[in-house]
Amino acid sequence: MDLVEVMPGLHLLHFGLGQAYLWHERDCLTLIDTGMPGAAADVAGAIASLGFSPSDVRNVVVTHAHEDHYGSVAEIASWGEATIMVGRADAAVIRGHESAPRPVREDMPDWELALYDNLPPMPVCAPARVDRELDDGDELDFGGGAEVIAIPGHTAGSVAIHLPRHRLLFSGDTIANVEGNTILGVFNSDPAGAADSFRKLAELDLSLVLVGHGDPLGGKASARLRQVASAL
């Protein structure tokens, strides 16, 4: 795993498949996504390298219920008193009551279908508790007031986390930015809904977008998103 400082107080945790983000302030940590099952040890190591303890994690936000994003929730939830949060419509998956949603294959272009068919088998994730089911407009206590934005489409319960004070967005997989190519994220359970959610995010005033896959999108982030959204 690679640990990359995006800006003071914000680090990117890059795993072999997928990534997570660590926000720290006032000696408290917020973790956005958790990686695949088995990633908790790497997350703990990253936390220790920054001078914190795993028990300093106070918030865990899961952007959506795919294995590379919620796979280590159960283990991380055992570290201390963190509040585990996920979009309401995805909470049953995290709790182990439903299977993780799968994309609509017939709506995939050939390049996306080939990418999907070459993914490794997804591991089984341990059921985990959910302390708070998130709805559109909820506010979270970090980053000067973090706003929850419901962005259904990639999964029914996908959420983005917007920090207006920092003009910053954690987008989950609704936005991808791979090798400088900003696109609507792939493997969507409702492609039309995902496109609508992308357009919704493109309306925000942003200088930094933290995506689920790929490099952070900085600079004129909003202008880039609006350009992509206009072609969806």
C-alpha positions as CSV (number, residue, x, y, z in Angstrom):
1,M,0.0,0.0,0.0
2,D,1.2,3.5,-0.8
3,L,0.4,6.5,1.5
4,V,0.4,9.8,-0.3
5,E,-0.2,13.2,1.3
6,V,-2.7,15.1,-0.8
7,M,-2.7,18.2,1.4
8,P,-2.0,18.8,5.1
9,G,-4.4,16.7,7.0
10,L,-5.5,14.5,4.1
11,H,-3.8,11.4,2.9
12,L,-4.6,8.9,0.1
13,L,-4.2,5.2,0.9
14,H,-3.6,3.4,-2.4
15,F,-4.2,-0.4,-2.4
16,G,-3.6,-2.8,-5.2
17,L,-7.3,-2.5,-6.1
18,G,-9.1,0.7,-4.9
19,Q,-8.1,3.3,-2.4
20,A,-9.2,5.1,0.7
21,Y,-8.7,8.5,2.3
22,L,-7.7,9.6,5.8
23,W,-8.7,13.0,7.1
24,H,-7.1,14.1,10.4
25,E,-7.9,17.1,12.6
26,R,-8.1,17.8,16.4
27,D,-6.3,14.4,17.0
28,C,-9.3,12.7,15.5
29,L,-9.3,10.6,12.3
30,T,-12.0,10.2,9.6
31,L,-11.6,7.3,7.2
32,I,-13.3,7.4,3.8
33,D,-13.7,3.8,2.6
34,T,-11.7,0.9,3.9
35,G,-10.3,-1.2,1.0
36,M,-10.7,-4.9,0.4
37,P,-10.9,-7.5,3.2
38,G,-7.5,-7.8,4.7
39,A,-6.6,-4.1,4.2
40,A,-7.1,-3.2,7.8
41,A,-3.5,-4.0,8.8
42,D,-2.2,-1.6,6.1
43,V,-4.6,1.1,7.2
44,A,-3.4,0.7,10.8
45,G,0.2,0.9,9.6
46,A,-0.5,4.1,7.7
47,I,-2.2,5.6,10.8
48,A,0.7,4.7,13.0
49,S,3.2,6.2,10.5
50,L,1.3,9.5,10.9
51,G,1.7,9.4,14.7
52,F,-1.8,8.3,15.5
53,S,-3.4,5.1,16.9
54,P,-6.1,3.1,15.2
55,S,-8.4,3.9,18.1
56,D,-8.1,7.6,17.1
57,V,-10.4,6.8,14.1
58,R,-13.7,8.5,15.1
59,N,-15.6,8.3,11.8
60,V,-15.7,5.7,9.0
61,V,-17.7,6.7,5.9
62,V,-18.3,4.0,3.3
63,T,-19.1,5.7,0.0
64,H,-20.8,2.6,-1.4
65,A,-21.3,-1.2,-0.9
66,H,-18.7,-2.7,-3.2
67,E,-16.1,-5.0,-1.8
68,D,-13.1,-2.8,-2.5
69,H,-14.6,0.0,-0.5
70,Y,-16.3,-1.7,2.5
71,G,-14.2,-4.9,2.7
72,S,-12.4,-4.1,5.9
73,V,-15.2,-2.3,7.8
74,A,-15.8,-5.1,10.2
75,E,-12.2,-5.2,11.4
76,I,-11.8,-1.5,11.6
77,A,-15.0,-1.2,13.5
78,S,-13.4,-3.3,16.3
79,W,-10.6,-0.8,16.9
80,G,-12.4,1.6,19.1
81,E,-15.5,3.8,19.1
82,A,-15.7,4.9,15.5
83,T,-19.1,5.7,14.1
84,I,-19.6,3.5,10.9
85,M,-21.7,5.4,8.3
86,V,-23.1,4.3,4.9
87,G,-25.8,5.4,2.6
88,R,-29.2,4.1,3.7
89,A,-29.9,2.0,0.6
90,D,-26.5,0.2,0.9
91,A,-26.6,-0.5,4.7
92,A,-28.1,-4.0,4.3
93,V,-25.1,-5.1,2.3
94,I,-22.6,-3.9,4.9
95,R,-24.6,-5.7,7.6
96,G,-24.5,-8.9,5.5
97,H,-28.2,-9.1,4.8
98,E,-27.9,-8.6,1.1
99,S,-25.3,-9.3,-1.6
100,A,-23.2,-6.4,-3.0
101,P,-24.9,-5.0,-6.1
102,R,-23.6,-5.9,-9.6
103,P,-23.5,-3.7,-12.7
104,V,-25.8,-4.1,-15.7
105,R,-23.7,-6.0,-18.2
106,E,-25.9,-5.3,-21.2
107,D,-25.4,-1.5,-20.8
108,M,-21.6,-1.7,-20.8
109,P,-19.5,-0.7,-23.9
110,D,-17.1,-3.4,-25.0
111,W,-14.1,-1.9,-23.3
112,E,-15.9,-1.7,-20.0
113,L,-17.2,-5.3,-20.3
114,A,-13.7,-6.6,-21.0
115,L,-12.4,-4.7,-18.0
116,Y,-15.1,-6.2,-15.8
117,D,-14.6,-9.7,-17.0
118,N,-10.9,-9.5,-16.2
119,L,-11.4,-8.5,-12.6
120,P,-10.2,-11.0,-10.0
121,P,-13.0,-12.8,-8.0
122,M,-14.4,-10.6,-5.3
123,P,-13.7,-11.9,-1.8
124,V,-16.4,-12.4,0.8
125,C,-16.7,-9.5,3.2
126,A,-17.4,-10.1,6.9
127,P,-20.7,-8.5,8.0
128,A,-20.2,-5.3,10.0
129,R,-22.3,-3.0,12.1
130,V,-23.7,0.2,10.7
131,D,-24.2,3.0,13.3
132,R,-25.6,5.6,11.0
133,E,-27.5,5.4,7.8
134,L,-26.8,8.4,5.7
135,D,-29.4,10.5,3.7
136,D,-29.0,13.3,1.3
137,G,-28.3,16.6,3.2
138,D,-27.0,15.0,6.4
139,E,-24.1,16.8,8.0
140,L,-21.0,15.1,9.4
141,D,-18.7,16.5,12.1
142,F,-15.4,16.9,10.3
143,G,-13.8,19.2,7.8
144,G,-15.7,22.2,9.1
145,G,-19.1,20.6,8.3
146,A,-19.2,17.8,5.8
147,E,-22.3,17.5,3.7
148,V,-23.7,14.1,2.5
149,I,-24.9,14.0,-1.1
150,A,-26.9,11.1,-2.3
151,I,-25.6,9.9,-5.7
152,P,-27.5,6.7,-6.6
153,G,-26.5,4.9,-9.7
154,H,-23.2,3.2,-9.1
155,T,-25.1,1.6,-6.3
156,A,-28.4,2.5,-4.9
157,G,-26.9,3.9,-1.7
158,S,-23.8,5.6,-3.1
159,V,-22.9,8.9,-1.3
160,A,-20.4,11.6,-1.9
161,I,-19.0,13.8,0.9
162,H,-18.7,17.5,0.2
163,L,-16.5,19.8,2.4
164,P,-17.7,23.3,1.2
165,R,-15.2,25.1,3.4
166,H,-12.3,23.3,1.5
167,R,-14.1,23.1,-1.9
168,L,-13.4,19.4,-1.7
169,L,-15.4,16.3,-2.6
170,F,-15.0,12.6,-1.9
171,S,-16.9,11.2,-4.9
172,G,-16.7,7.5,-4.4
173,D,-16.9,5.6,-7.8
174,T,-19.3,8.0,-9.5
175,I,-16.3,9.9,-10.8
176,A,-13.0,8.3,-11.9
177,N,-9.8,10.0,-12.9
178,V,-7.4,7.5,-14.4
179,E,-4.2,8.6,-16.1
180,G,-5.6,12.1,-16.5
181,N,-8.8,10.9,-18.1
182,T,-11.8,12.0,-16.1
183,I,-14.9,9.9,-16.7
184,L,-18.1,8.6,-15.3
185,G,-17.2,5.7,-13.1
186,V,-17.7,2.2,-14.5
187,F,-19.6,-0.9,-13.3
188,N,-22.8,0.9,-12.5
189,S,-26.0,-0.8,-11.3
190,D,-28.1,2.0,-12.8
191,P,-26.1,3.7,-15.6
192,A,-28.6,6.4,-16.3
193,G,-28.9,7.2,-12.6
194,A,-25.1,7.3,-12.3
195,A,-24.9,9.8,-15.1
196,D,-27.5,12.0,-13.4
197,S,-25.5,11.8,-10.2
198,F,-22.3,12.8,-12.0
199,R,-24.1,15.8,-13.4
200,K,-25.3,16.7,-9.9
201,L,-21.7,16.7,-8.6
202,A,-20.6,18.8,-11.5
203,E,-22.8,21.6,-10.3
204,L,-20.7,22.0,-7.2
205,D,-17.9,24.6,-6.7
206,L,-14.8,22.4,-6.3
207,S,-11.1,22.7,-6.4
208,L,-10.3,19.1,-5.4
209,V,-12.1,15.8,-6.1
210,L,-11.0,12.7,-4.3
211,V,-12.1,9.8,-6.5
212,G,-12.6,6.1,-5.7
213,H,-10.2,5.1,-8.5
214,G,-7.4,7.2,-10.0
215,D,-5.6,10.4,-9.1
216,P,-7.2,13.3,-7.2
217,L,-8.6,15.9,-9.6
218,G,-7.3,19.3,-8.7
219,G,-7.0,22.8,-10.2
220,K,-10.1,23.7,-12.2
221,A,-12.0,20.5,-11.0
222,S,-15.5,21.9,-11.5
223,A,-14.8,23.0,-15.0
224,R,-13.5,19.6,-15.9
225,L,-16.5,17.9,-14.4
226,R,-18.9,20.1,-16.3
227,Q,-17.1,19.4,-19.5
228,V,-17.4,15.7,-19.0
229,A,-21.0,16.0,-17.8
230,S,-22.1,17.9,-20.9
231,A,-21.2,14.8,-23.0
232,L,-23.0,12.2,-20.9
